[in-house]
Amino acid sequence: MNKCLGCGALLQNTDSSLEGYVKDLDNKYCERCFKITHYNDYIFSNKSNLEYLEKIKYINKTKDLVVLTIDFLNMIDLDKIKINNPVLIVFTKKDILPRSVIPSKFISKIKCNLDVKDMLFVSSKNNYNLDLLYSLIMKYKISKNVYVVGLTNAGKSSLINKMIKNYSDNSSDITISNLPSTTLDFLEKEINDDLILIDTPGLLDDRNIIFKIDKDMIKKIVPKKEINPIIFQINRKQSIVVENLFRLDLDDNNIIMYLSNNLDIQRYYKDNDKLNHLHKYSIKVNDNQDLVIKGLGFIKFKKGCIFNLYLIDDVKYFVRDSIV
């Protein structure tokens, strides 16, 4: 049975409610991919992380090279992915990286226990460092198969599409979307006689904000161009409100917000009840630490303090030493 060239789902013409449905089995793309590509009409997949973790177990058995794609706005604990294979860590979306962030300095702060062969920034949009990535893949690959792995929305499929365009006569594109779980199964793309890039389903980041907001807000939180960090110098009690997503209450600090510039951010100097209905947390940070809100971005605190965060229920945050 054939697979959809856009998402990897097995094509079937028996149940329109299931993945891979086509009216005609001669079609190359399923109806879900067709609607995403032409109408931006997204149908959410019901796959769970357990299925995706089984894919990682399978990849580990192959011993093949893994290209691990990372979105710098949504860094995770890399060791939790449990990859045993040799790894190239690829920070995607260099085009949205603020100019104030020096890539080499950023990379020097990344520590993990994976078998990392190299790390680099790339941009599929601007063709930045793709020649270097291709040469590293050819240098470190074990066989012709190379797996491309990462969190959902990390830019895996966009990267593979650009590699196809640059280095292959293959013309079939993988379906891409800002929304989660676009790729549903392994999807092989032959670049040449010596290299096959294998797209994989995006790992679902537990309690990511992307699963708690609508499609219009997802478009706003995913930046399309270089991020301009927003600096707030705070010398008395204030509130910072970002859309209907979260609110910070704090005083006497300098913070830098690394978020999409499409978001509406308001500062209030008096007590207010904005977003009081959201879950309230009291959080302590030390000097030069980040507050990370999964799927949204992060906020750097220059000084240690205790502050209140009002956040959408069941969205995870954590504190880490600053990476910028």
N, C-alpha and C positions, 0 to 999 in steps of 0.2 A: 504494500500500500504506500502511496506517495505522501510526502509531507508538504505542508504549505511552505513556500519559499520565503514567506514573510515572518512567520512566527515559529515554525517547526512542528505545529500540531499535525497529527495524522488526518488526512482529508477523508471526510465521510459525507454521505448524502442522505442519511436516514433520520437525523434528529437536529433540527435547526437550533435547538437550545444548547447543544453541546459544542465543544471546541472543534475546530476543523471543518465545520459544515460548509459544503458547497452544493449548488444545485446540479452542477455538472462536474463529474470526477476528472474531466480533462482540464479543469481550471488549475492554475498554478498557485493562486492565492485564495485563502479561505475568505468567507464573507466578512468575518470580523476584521481581518486585515484590510480588506477593501474599504470598509466603512471608516476605519481609523484613518487610512491614507487619504480618502477622497472627501469624507464628510466630518472628520474629527468626531465621529460617533463611537465613543468608547464603551466596550462591554467588559466589565471587570471579571477577571478570572477567579475561580474558587479554589485554586491550588493553594496548598499550605507550604510553610517552610520545611516541613518534614520531607516533602517530595524533593525540594531543592537540595536539601542536605544529603539525600541519597545520591543526587547527581555528583556532589563533591566526593562522596565515598568512591563512586565509580571512577572519577577523574584521578583520584589518588592511586588507584590500582594500575593506571596506565603509565605512571611515572613521567608523563609528557610535560613539556613546558607549559606553565600557566601565565597568562597576561592578566594580572589583577588590576582592574580599573577602579580608581578611587576619585570621588568628587571631594575636593578640599573643603567645601562647605559642610560636608557630612562625613567627616572622618569617624571611623569606628576602631575598636580594638582589633587589629589585624589578626592577632593570634586566635580569635574566636572563630575564624573561618575554617581553621583546621585543615589547611592545605599542606600536604607533605612533599609535593612536587617542587622542582625548581621554579622560581617565580620572578617575573619582571613586574615591578610595581609601577603602574602608569597613572599619573594624576591627570585626569582629563580636564577639558574646558579651561585650558590656559588663557583663553580669550576673556574669561570673566575674572581672572585673578587680578586683584588690585595691584597697581604699579608699585605700591609701597611694600609689597611682599616679594622678597628676593627668593626665587625658586631654590637656589642652592642652599640658602640658609634654612628655608622651610624643610627641605629634604633631610638636612643634617639632624633635624629634631625627631625624625621618624625612627622609632625603635620597635623591633618585633623579633620573634623567634623563627620566622619563616626562612626558608632557604632562598634568600633574595640575591639575585645575580646582578641586578641594577635597578635604579629608580630614575624616573624622568617625568617631566611635564610634557603634555602634547595638547594640540588643539585640532580636532577634526574640522572645525569650521574654517580655521586659518591655515591648515596644513603645517602647523608648527611642530617640528621635531619628528615628523612621521618617517622621514628617511632614516633618521637615527633609530627610531623604534624598529623599523623593518630590518635594519642591519643587526640589531641586538637579538631580534627573534631568530634570524638566520644563524647567528653565532651560538645561541644557547639551546635551540630546539633539540629534542632527543630523537624525534621522528618527524615525519612531515605534518603530524597533527599537533596543533597548538590550541589550547582551550582559553577562551576569553571569559573571565569570571568577574563578578562584582555585584554590589547592591543594585536593586532596581533603581533606574534613573541615573546610574553612574556614567552613562555614555558608551556602553559596550557596543550596542548595535550601530550607533553613529560612527564609531571608530572603525568597525569592520566594513561598513559601507564605503568609507573613505579609502580604506586600504584596498578594497576591491577596485575602486575607481582609479587609484594611483598605480597599482601594481598587477592588475589582472585584466584579461579579456572578458571575464565573466561580467554580465550586465545585470544580474538579478539583485535587487535591493532587499535588505531586511527591513521589516516594518518598524518604524520608530515613533515614539510618542512620549509626551511629558508624564503620562500616567503610568502607574505601576503594572508589572507583569505583562508587558507586551510580548516578549519572547516566552514561549511556553515549553519548549523542549530543545534538545540539542539541534543545532542547525549548521550543517557543514557548508563552508564556502571555499571552493578551490581557488587559490590565488595563482598558483602555477604548479608545475610538476613536482616541486619540492616543498610546497607549503599549502596546508589546509587550515584555515581559521575556523574554529568551532564556537559559535555563539551559544551561550547557556542562559537558562532562565535567571532573572535577577533575584538575588537573595532578598527576602523581605525583611526589612529592618524592624524589629519588634517595637511596637508603640511609636511608630513614626507618624508625624503630624499629617503626612500625605494621605493617610487612611481616615482622617477625621474631618477633611474639608472637601468642598465641592470642586468641580473641574475648573471653574473660573478662578478660584483662589489658588489652585495648583499652578495655573498659568502665571499668576502674580509672584508666587514664591520661588519659581524657577527662573533665575536670571538669564537673560539673553545676551547681555553685553557686560563689559568690565564693571565690576562692583566698585562703587565709591564709598569707602567706609564712612560711617556717620559718627562724628565725635560729639559727645555731650560732656561739657564741664559743669559739674553739679556741686554747688556750694551750700545748698540748703535743701530741705525735703522737697522732693519732686516725684512726679509719676511720668513714666514713658509708656505710651500706649501704641501698640502696633496692630493696626486693623482691629479685627475681633479675635485675634490670636493669643495675645498675651499682654500683660501689664507689669512693669517694674516699679516698685516704690523704694526709693533710696535717697541718701543725702551724702554730701561731702565726698565726692569721688569723680574720677574721669573714666568714662567708658567709651569703647569703640565698638560699633555695631557692624558686623559683617553679615549683611542680609541683602536680598534682592532690593534694588532701588525702585522697583515697581510698587513696593509696599507703602502704604500711608502711615507715617509715624508722627505722633503728636506728643508734645510735652505740656504737662500741667503743673502749675506752681502751687496750687491749693489742693486741699483734700477733695477728692472726687469719688464717685461711685462707678466709674467706668469699669466694665468687665468684672464687677464684684461677684457675679454669678459663677465665675470660673473657679477652678480649684486653687486654693491658696497654699503656698509653700514659703517657709522661712529658710533662707539659704545662707550659708557662710562661705565666703571665698577668701583666699589669701592674696597677697600682692601678685600681680601679673598672672592671674588665672582667668580661664574662659568659662563662661556658662554656655553650654551647648544645648540647643533644643533640637531634637532629632528631626531631620528633614527640612529644617528651616534655616539654620546657620548658627552663628555663635556671637557672643558679646565678651569682649576683653575688659577686665577690670584692672585698672592701674594699682589700686590700693585694696588691701584686705578690708572686708566689711561684712555686715549682716544685712540682708535686704529681703523684701517680700516679692514673690513672683506669683501672679495670677495666670494660670495656664489651662488650656483646654484639657478636660478630664481624659486620663489614660494616655496622654502624650508624655514621653519620657524626656527628662533632662539629666545632664550630669555635669560635674565640674572637673576640669583638667588643668594642668600647667599650660600656659599659653603656647600656641604653636606659631604665632606670628610676632 
